[in-house]
Amino acid sequence: MDDKKRDAILLRERQLKERAQDYLKAKKSIPTGMNNMKVILKRKEKIKRIFNATEKQWNDWKWQLKHTIKDIDILSKIIHISEQEKEQIKEVGSKYAWAISPYYATLMHETDPSCPISRICIPRIEELNDNTGTLDPMKEEFTNPAGLITRRYPDRVIINVTSECAAYCRFCQRRRNIGKSYGMAPREKIIESIEYIKNNIEIRDVLITGGDALMLSINELEWILEKVRAIPHVEIIRIGTRVPVVLPMRITKSLCAMLKKYHPLYINTHFNHPMEVNEFSKAAIEKLVNSGILVGNQMVLLKGVNNDKHVVRCLNHELLKIRVRPYYIFHPKSVKGTAHFKCSIDEGIEIMEHLRGYTSGLAIPYYIINAPGGLGKIPILPKYLVSQENDTYVFRTWEGELISINDS
Ligand SMILES: *Cc1c(COP(=O)(O)O)cnc(C)c1O
C-alpha cells in the first residue's frame, strides 16, 4: 500500500474514533439498571422488610399488585419525602390516581429529587398547575367506532381491554381513564369490539392494549386472543404492555406458553430510561423472546427523564442487549397535567441527529409526533435532503457533509 493511501485510512480512523468520544465520556455518568444491581437488590430487601414479605411473595405478581404502593406513609418509608411534598402528593392524588408496584419502587433513588424513575411515577404539584393541555388531545372519543376500539388507520385498530396498570405513569396519555375502573373491561364491550373487527375485513392487525393488556389474567387474555385469532382476515396480533418494566414477575412461563399459541404475535413495551433495564426486566424479556415473540420498545420523550441524546443512545443500547428493538420515540402529547414533561421538537430532532451514523441502525427508532385530533402518527427526521433542483439532489451526511447526487 502506498503511504498516501495509508495516511488517508489512518486519518479517517482517527476522525471516527473522535466521534465516539463524547458518548463514551457521557456514558460514565448515566445510571443503568445493570450497573446498579447491588443497590436495586439492597432496596428490594428493604422494601420486603417494610411489607414483611417473603422472597416467594415478592416474586408473585399478584402479591405485587395487592401491595401496590398508593399510600404516602408507605412511600415515605421507601424514599425521602418532605412534609411539603407529602401534602402535595395527597393533593394531586385526590385528582389523579397514583400507584407504584413494590418492584418498580426498587428503582427509585432514596434521596435524589431528580431521579428519573421518581419523576415517572411520583405525583408532583405541577400536575395541578397545568392550564395548557386537554384531557383527550388525541380525540380518542371521536375515533371510537364501536366497543373499545380506536381506529385511526385503514388496516389496523386498537382495543383497550383494561384501564389498569401496575404503576401509573405521571405523563399517561389516558390519565382521564386511570383509577376509575379495575380489571378487564366489560365482556359485552369486548365482544362488541371483536364483532367490529369481524365485520371489517380490511382489519389485518389488532393491537390489544389498555391500560396494560398483561394486567389481565391468563384466562381473560386467552378468552380475547382466541376470538381475535379465529377471525380469518386478522394476520397479526400485537400486545401493548409496560409489565416487563414495572412488574417483570408477571411474565411467567405459563403466560408465555399461552401467548405462543397465538402467533404471529408481537409485543411493544415501554422502557424510558436505562435504569429500567436490569436483570429482572431482562429475565422477563428473555422469556417472551424465547417464546418467539418479537419485542419492540416505545419510549416517550420526557423532560427530566430522557431528553438527552446520550441517555437515549444508552437506553437503546441497553435494550438491544436484552433483545428489545427500539421502535418508536413519541413526542409528548399535550395531555392536561403533564406540561412539566414537555420537550421541544428541536430536542427530539437533536436526539435523532445523534443516533444515525453514530450507532447501529437497530438502535434507531422512529421519532413520532401524534397529530392532534387522532389524525395519526407523523415521523420526524433531521433534514437529510437539503435541496432538490431538477435531477440534482443535495443531501447531508450524518457528519454534516453536503453531497450532491444526480438522479437522471
Ligand atoms: C399507534 C397506533 C396504531 C399502531 O401504529 P403502528 O405505526 O402500526 O405501530 C394503531 N392504531 C392506533 C389508533 C394507534 O394510535
The ligand as a Tripos MOL2 file, in Angstrom:
@<TRIPOS>MOLECULE
LIG
   15    15     1     0     0
SMALL
NO_CHARGES

@<TRIPOS>ATOM
      1 C1        -50.2090    3.8590   17.2040 C.3       1 LIG1
      2 C2        -51.4810    3.2990   16.7490 C.ar      1 LIG1
      3 C3        -51.5180    2.1220   15.9920 C.ar      1 LIG1
      4 C4        -50.2890    1.3580   15.6030 C.3       1 LIG1
      5 O1        -49.4810    2.1090   14.7540 O.3       1 LIG1
      6 P1        -48.1890    1.4630   14.0780 P.3       1 LIG1
      7 O2        -47.4960    2.6310   13.4520 O.co2     1 LIG1
      8 O3        -48.6870    0.4700   13.0880 O.co2     1 LIG1
      9 O4        -47.3830    0.8180   15.1620 O.co2     1 LIG1
     10 C5        -52.7460    1.6700   15.5800 C.ar      1 LIG1
     11 N1        -53.8780    2.3220   15.9020 N.ar      1 LIG1
     12 C6        -53.8690    3.4540   16.6170 C.ar      1 LIG1
     13 C7        -55.1600    4.1120   16.9520 C.3       1 LIG1
     14 C8        -52.6700    3.9820   17.0750 C.ar      1 LIG1
     15 O5        -52.6710    5.0930   17.8100 O.3       1 LIG1
@<TRIPOS>BOND
     1     1     2 1
     2     2     3 ar
     3     2    14 ar
     4     3     4 1
     5     3    10 ar
     6     4     5 1
     7     5     6 1
     8     6     7 2
     9     6     8 1
    10     6     9 1
    11    10    11 ar
    12    11    12 ar
    13    12    13 1
    14    12    14 ar
    15    14    15 1
@<TRIPOS>SUBSTRUCTURE
     1 LIG1         1 GROUP 0 **** ****
